Amino acid sequence: MRVAGYVLLLLLGQGLLSRLGDAAGLPAPDLFLLTGAALAWRVPPVWALAGAYGVGLAQDLLGGGVLGLHAAGVMGGALLALGVRRYMADSGPFQAVFTVLLAVVGQWLMFLLLTYWLRSNLVTLDLLRATLPALLAGTLLVFPLWERVVTWAFGPRSGPEEGLG
């Protein structure tokens, strides 16, 4: 039941933040990406990447645009979050900020890779300059509250190397 409640909160929260962001002219914090990063801390790597891809695919299906773009992006963010889990000792707030930072970087690196691969203009330099700093700042601001919601739904984070073997 908690996971179903979490999905409902995810959809409502992302919808509300998107509306508020549109009204303010800012990109909304990406709760789907935070969910993918949270999975990277709570389940084994293969399941974390599959779950992150599924979360991103749900985001693609609910929104518009290129099918699979956010799926690959959330999976790329979870992949870098797995690196933080593997190679960084538990250091509290610094580790949390680094997890979010690398998740956003991983997502946008995947977007850039797909833009190159598809030979399209999905991601431009102007888009990066206008969107990425505000998106990162908003996602970092929302993270502490959203981490509590994730902990309620999926339980606490595991240790840095617990379940990686």
Backbone bond lengths (Angstrom), bond angles and torsions (degrees), N, CA, C in turn:
res aa  C-N    CA-C-N  psi(-1)  N-CA   C-N-CA  omega(-1)  CA-C   N-CA-C  phi
1 M - - - 1.447 - - 1.524 111.31 -
2 R 1.346 116.62 -34.35 1.456 118.88 -178.78 1.522 111.60 -65.45
3 V 1.319 116.54 -37.77 1.465 119.08 179.59 1.527 110.33 -66.34
4 A 1.318 117.54 -39.56 1.469 120.59 176.85 1.528 110.07 -64.48
5 G 1.333 117.01 -40.86 1.450 120.52 175.69 1.522 111.68 -63.30
6 Y 1.326 115.61 -37.55 1.460 120.19 178.35 1.531 110.78 -64.32
7 V 1.319 116.46 -44.36 1.468 119.80 179.29 1.525 110.14 -60.43
8 L 1.314 116.90 -42.30 1.464 120.45 177.62 1.531 110.86 -62.55
9 L 1.333 117.43 -45.34 1.459 120.82 177.39 1.524 111.66 -63.26
10 L 1.326 116.93 -37.54 1.464 121.42 177.80 1.522 110.95 -61.59
11 L 1.320 116.19 -47.46 1.464 120.21 -179.13 1.530 111.59 -66.44
12 L 1.328 116.33 -44.66 1.459 119.90 179.15 1.529 111.60 -66.42
13 G 1.321 116.46 -44.57 1.463 120.70 -179.41 1.512 112.59 -63.94
14 Q 1.330 117.01 -45.44 1.468 119.94 179.87 1.527 110.37 -66.68
15 G 1.311 116.96 -38.65 1.463 119.98 177.23 1.512 112.15 -62.92
16 L 1.321 116.45 -44.72 1.465 120.81 179.13 1.523 110.96 -64.63
17 L 1.332 116.69 -46.33 1.463 119.83 179.67 1.530 111.89 -64.30
18 S 1.324 117.05 -34.99 1.468 120.29 177.96 1.522 110.78 -66.34
19 R 1.323 116.45 -42.15 1.477 120.15 177.99 1.519 111.13 -63.71
20 L 1.330 116.20 -45.79 1.461 120.18 179.21 1.528 111.34 -64.73
21 G 1.333 116.14 -40.05 1.461 120.41 178.22 1.516 112.13 -64.65
22 D 1.331 116.68 -41.41 1.467 120.32 177.35 1.523 111.12 -62.37
23 A 1.324 116.29 -41.71 1.464 120.14 -179.82 1.529 111.30 -65.42
24 A 1.340 116.92 -34.12 1.464 121.19 -179.14 1.524 112.32 -88.85
25 G 1.336 116.97 -8.49 1.455 120.23 -177.62 1.519 113.60 76.01
26 L 1.332 116.35 25.75 1.463 122.33 -179.22 1.524 109.89 -122.47
27 P 1.330 117.09 153.18 1.468 118.14 174.76 1.531 110.17 -71.36
28 A 1.305 115.96 144.21 1.466 120.70 179.42 1.525 109.99 -77.19
29 P 1.327 117.18 145.78 1.465 119.41 172.39 1.527 109.65 -57.99
30 D 1.307 116.66 146.02 1.460 121.40 -173.97 1.525 110.94 -96.02
31 L 1.325 116.45 94.41 1.463 121.23 179.28 1.525 111.61 -70.44
32 F 1.330 117.38 -27.01 1.462 120.23 176.66 1.527 110.08 -66.39
33 L 1.321 116.69 -40.71 1.463 120.46 176.91 1.525 110.86 -65.16
34 L 1.323 117.22 -41.69 1.462 120.26 177.25 1.528 111.28 -62.74
35 T 1.318 116.71 -32.89 1.464 120.42 176.24 1.527 110.36 -67.12
36 G 1.336 116.74 -43.57 1.467 120.02 176.69 1.518 111.83 -61.24
37 A 1.336 117.34 -41.74 1.461 120.95 177.72 1.522 110.95 -66.29
38 A 1.331 116.94 -36.62 1.466 120.51 178.21 1.521 111.10 -65.27
39 L 1.323 116.77 -38.27 1.466 119.50 177.22 1.523 110.95 -64.02
40 A 1.336 116.85 -34.65 1.462 120.91 179.15 1.523 111.51 -62.25
41 W 1.321 117.65 -25.33 1.463 121.80 179.75 1.518 112.95 -92.15
42 R 1.327 118.35 -10.12 1.454 118.56 -170.13 1.527 115.18 -119.53
43 V 1.302 118.42 -17.47 1.463 120.57 -178.01 1.525 109.34 -130.15
44 P 1.325 117.78 164.92 1.465 119.88 177.47 1.537 111.22 -59.13
45 P 1.333 116.64 154.12 1.467 121.07 -172.82 1.527 115.94 -52.89
46 V 1.310 118.09 -44.71 1.467 119.96 -177.91 1.527 110.39 -62.45
47 W 1.321 116.36 -43.38 1.459 120.45 179.20 1.522 111.10 -70.49
48 A 1.328 116.92 -33.62 1.464 120.26 178.24 1.529 110.58 -64.26
49 L 1.326 116.97 -43.86 1.468 119.98 179.92 1.525 111.06 -68.70
50 A 1.332 116.76 -40.76 1.468 119.33 177.87 1.532 110.57 -65.55
51 G 1.328 116.51 -42.46 1.461 120.09 178.24 1.516 112.15 -65.01
52 A 1.331 117.04 -40.94 1.459 121.08 178.72 1.532 110.49 -64.17
53 Y 1.325 116.68 -40.18 1.462 120.01 177.08 1.536 110.01 -63.02
54 G 1.329 116.49 -41.70 1.463 120.54 178.56 1.524 112.28 -64.60
55 V 1.330 116.68 -40.14 1.463 120.49 177.31 1.524 109.97 -63.20
56 G 1.327 116.96 -44.53 1.457 120.63 178.35 1.514 112.59 -65.62
57 L 1.333 116.57 -36.18 1.462 120.24 177.59 1.527 110.41 -65.93
58 A 1.323 116.42 -38.21 1.476 119.53 174.86 1.524 110.09 -61.85
59 Q 1.321 117.31 -40.03 1.461 121.22 176.94 1.527 110.46 -62.45
60 D 1.323 117.27 -41.49 1.464 120.92 177.37 1.521 111.79 -63.69
61 L 1.327 116.23 -41.83 1.462 119.95 -178.70 1.526 112.15 -68.57
62 L 1.325 116.76 -33.40 1.460 120.25 179.97 1.530 112.09 -78.13
63 G 1.307 116.15 -32.26 1.466 120.56 -179.19 1.512 109.90 -95.70
64 G 1.289 114.74 -156.70 1.453 120.01 176.10 1.510 107.81 -118.58
65 G 1.284 115.43 -168.14 1.450 119.23 174.69 1.515 113.03 96.13
66 V 1.298 114.67 -161.85 1.463 122.61 -174.96 1.522 109.65 -76.03
67 L 1.313 116.59 120.92 1.460 121.55 179.72 1.525 109.61 -66.62
68 G 1.303 116.53 124.60 1.453 122.35 179.20 1.518 113.71 100.27
69 L 1.324 118.14 -11.36 1.462 120.56 -178.61 1.525 110.80 -65.98
70 H 1.320 117.72 -53.92 1.461 120.05 178.56 1.526 111.54 -68.10
71 A 1.323 116.75 -31.42 1.461 119.94 177.61 1.526 109.88 -59.91
72 A 1.314 116.44 -47.77 1.463 120.29 178.12 1.520 110.67 -67.09
73 G 1.335 117.01 -37.14 1.458 120.39 -179.88 1.518 112.87 -65.58
74 V 1.317 117.46 -45.73 1.466 120.64 179.22 1.524 109.83 -65.68
75 M 1.331 117.08 -36.98 1.454 120.20 177.06 1.535 110.61 -65.92
76 G 1.336 117.97 -40.23 1.463 120.76 176.11 1.518 111.92 -62.68
77 G 1.328 116.49 -39.69 1.462 120.22 176.23 1.516 111.96 -64.93
78 A 1.321 116.97 -40.40 1.469 120.57 178.29 1.523 111.12 -66.78
79 L 1.325 116.49 -34.10 1.468 120.34 178.98 1.531 110.46 -62.99
80 L 1.320 117.38 -45.27 1.464 119.24 177.76 1.527 111.36 -70.53
81 A 1.325 118.05 -32.13 1.466 120.54 175.09 1.530 110.53 -64.91
82 L 1.324 117.08 -34.32 1.465 120.14 175.04 1.524 110.80 -63.74
83 G 1.330 116.60 -34.73 1.464 120.09 175.67 1.516 111.72 -63.68
84 V 1.333 116.84 -40.04 1.458 120.13 176.86 1.523 109.12 -63.85
85 R 1.316 116.79 -42.93 1.468 120.84 -179.73 1.528 110.44 -61.62
86 R 1.309 116.31 -39.68 1.465 120.90 -174.83 1.526 112.79 -76.20
87 Y 1.322 116.73 -41.43 1.462 119.54 -168.28 1.522 115.37 -109.21
88 M 1.300 118.39 -1.17 1.456 119.64 -177.87 1.519 109.68 -118.95
89 A 1.305 115.55 125.16 1.468 119.81 177.70 1.524 109.22 -65.09
90 D 1.313 116.13 157.15 1.458 120.34 -179.43 1.525 109.41 -64.68
91 S 1.328 115.20 109.62 1.465 119.23 -177.46 1.519 111.73 -126.84
92 G 1.308 117.34 28.62 1.456 122.69 172.40 1.516 115.38 63.67
93 P 1.316 117.20 -126.07 1.471 121.08 -173.31 1.530 113.29 -61.24
94 F 1.334 117.32 -37.42 1.461 119.60 179.37 1.525 110.71 -61.69
95 Q 1.313 115.60 -42.62 1.464 120.50 178.93 1.522 110.90 -64.30
96 A 1.317 117.82 -38.99 1.465 121.81 179.27 1.520 110.72 -65.27
97 V 1.331 116.98 -45.34 1.464 120.46 178.83 1.519 110.25 -63.76
98 F 1.318 116.79 -41.75 1.461 120.82 179.90 1.528 111.13 -65.62
99 T 1.330 117.04 -36.64 1.462 120.78 176.64 1.522 110.82 -61.72
100 V 1.328 117.54 -47.49 1.456 121.09 -179.70 1.523 110.63 -65.64
101 L 1.326 116.27 -43.54 1.469 120.52 179.71 1.523 110.73 -59.01
102 L 1.318 117.33 -48.70 1.466 119.61 -179.25 1.525 112.66 -70.60
103 A 1.313 117.87 -30.12 1.467 119.77 175.98 1.527 110.18 -64.90
104 V 1.328 117.10 -44.00 1.466 120.39 178.29 1.525 110.21 -65.38
105 V 1.320 117.13 -43.39 1.466 120.75 178.22 1.527 110.33 -61.51
106 G 1.334 116.92 -44.83 1.468 120.26 178.97 1.517 112.42 -61.16
107 Q 1.333 116.05 -40.25 1.460 119.89 178.70 1.529 110.49 -62.69
108 W 1.310 116.86 -47.55 1.458 119.65 -176.45 1.522 112.44 -73.91
109 L 1.327 118.10 -29.23 1.471 119.06 172.43 1.530 110.51 -64.19
110 M 1.310 115.85 -39.31 1.463 119.57 177.03 1.524 110.48 -65.86
111 F 1.345 117.11 -40.79 1.466 119.92 175.93 1.529 110.80 -59.56
112 L 1.335 116.44 -42.79 1.467 119.85 179.29 1.524 111.56 -65.26
113 L 1.320 116.36 -41.31 1.463 120.41 178.35 1.530 110.81 -61.86
114 L 1.307 116.85 -44.34 1.469 119.83 179.23 1.527 111.74 -68.64
115 T 1.326 116.61 -34.24 1.466 119.60 175.98 1.523 110.07 -62.36
116 Y 1.314 116.20 -43.33 1.461 119.90 178.18 1.530 110.59 -66.53
117 W 1.320 115.97 -45.87 1.460 120.85 -176.80 1.532 111.58 -62.02
118 L 1.313 116.36 -41.66 1.461 121.45 -178.27 1.527 112.62 -83.86
119 R 1.325 116.30 -5.44 1.469 121.62 -178.19 1.525 111.05 52.34
120 S 1.327 114.30 50.07 1.459 119.42 -178.13 1.524 109.52 -124.40
121 N 1.290 115.86 -178.35 1.459 120.92 177.50 1.531 110.60 -113.06
122 L 1.327 116.64 41.59 1.458 120.95 178.30 1.520 111.46 -61.77
123 V 1.324 116.96 -42.77 1.456 122.54 179.91 1.521 107.77 -121.35
124 T 1.315 115.49 121.34 1.461 121.15 177.99 1.523 109.28 -116.41
125 L 1.298 115.77 167.46 1.455 120.30 178.50 1.528 111.26 -63.18
126 D 1.319 116.70 -38.73 1.471 119.89 177.45 1.529 111.31 -64.06
127 L 1.324 116.62 -40.04 1.462 120.35 177.79 1.525 110.81 -63.78
128 L 1.331 115.99 -42.74 1.467 119.20 178.40 1.524 111.39 -60.98
129 R 1.320 117.10 -45.82 1.459 120.86 -179.50 1.528 112.22 -65.09
130 A 1.311 116.66 -38.04 1.465 120.26 -176.06 1.525 112.92 -81.18
131 T 1.314 117.23 -32.37 1.461 120.94 -170.23 1.519 114.43 -102.33
132 L 1.309 117.25 -46.52 1.462 120.66 -169.26 1.529 114.69 -59.03
133 P 1.341 121.11 -47.81 1.474 118.71 -179.43 1.532 113.13 -62.47
134 A 1.321 117.10 -43.42 1.471 119.92 -179.72 1.523 111.07 -68.29
135 L 1.323 117.21 -37.92 1.465 121.07 177.80 1.520 110.68 -63.71
136 L 1.325 116.73 -44.68 1.462 120.70 179.34 1.522 110.78 -63.20
137 A 1.321 117.11 -45.72 1.464 120.60 -179.83 1.526 111.26 -62.57
138 G 1.318 117.36 -44.88 1.460 120.48 179.66 1.516 112.49 -64.77
139 T 1.321 116.43 -40.67 1.462 120.33 179.95 1.526 110.38 -66.96
140 L 1.332 116.94 -38.85 1.467 119.90 176.62 1.524 111.67 -65.18
141 L 1.320 117.31 -36.87 1.466 120.43 179.43 1.522 112.43 -68.87
142 V 1.305 116.85 -36.86 1.468 121.73 -177.30 1.528 111.83 -80.89
143 F 1.326 116.91 -23.16 1.459 121.63 -172.60 1.532 114.60 -53.27
144 P 1.347 120.57 -48.79 1.478 117.98 -177.02 1.529 113.68 -58.59
145 L 1.311 117.30 -41.18 1.462 119.99 178.34 1.526 110.54 -69.18
146 W 1.329 116.40 -43.55 1.461 119.26 -177.73 1.524 111.20 -67.43
147 E 1.328 117.63 -31.66 1.462 120.67 177.87 1.527 110.62 -63.01
148 R 1.314 117.92 -33.15 1.465 120.89 175.90 1.524 111.07 -67.03
149 V 1.319 116.22 -39.48 1.469 120.30 177.59 1.521 109.77 -64.90
150 V 1.338 116.54 -43.33 1.471 121.15 178.98 1.526 110.52 -62.86
151 T 1.323 116.77 -43.02 1.469 120.38 179.16 1.522 110.97 -62.95
152 W 1.328 117.06 -38.39 1.462 120.93 176.43 1.530 110.57 -61.72
153 A 1.331 116.92 -41.53 1.465 120.47 -174.92 1.525 113.48 -81.37
154 F 1.340 117.09 -42.05 1.465 120.59 -171.51 1.523 114.48 -112.96
155 G 1.308 117.26 -6.03 1.458 120.33 -177.75 1.519 111.22 93.38
156 P 1.333 116.10 174.16 1.465 119.95 -177.10 1.527 112.07 -70.69
157 R 1.324 114.28 162.79 1.458 120.14 176.39 1.531 109.64 -63.42
158 S 1.322 114.97 149.27 1.458 118.52 173.87 1.517 107.65 -86.46
159 G 1.318 116.39 173.35 1.459 121.22 178.49 1.514 111.06 -65.50
160 P 1.335 117.63 167.67 1.457 121.24 -175.87 1.530 113.78 -55.22
161 E 1.321 118.38 -41.69 1.459 119.18 -176.73 1.527 112.61 -113.56
162 E 1.298 117.71 6.22 1.452 121.88 -179.28 1.532 109.80 -69.38
163 G 1.310 117.25 124.74 1.456 121.92 177.65 1.509 114.34 80.55
164 L 1.335 118.67 7.94 1.467 120.26 -179.83 1.523 111.87 -89.57
165 G 1.320 117.95 -18.13 1.448 121.59 -173.95 1.482 116.16 -72.88
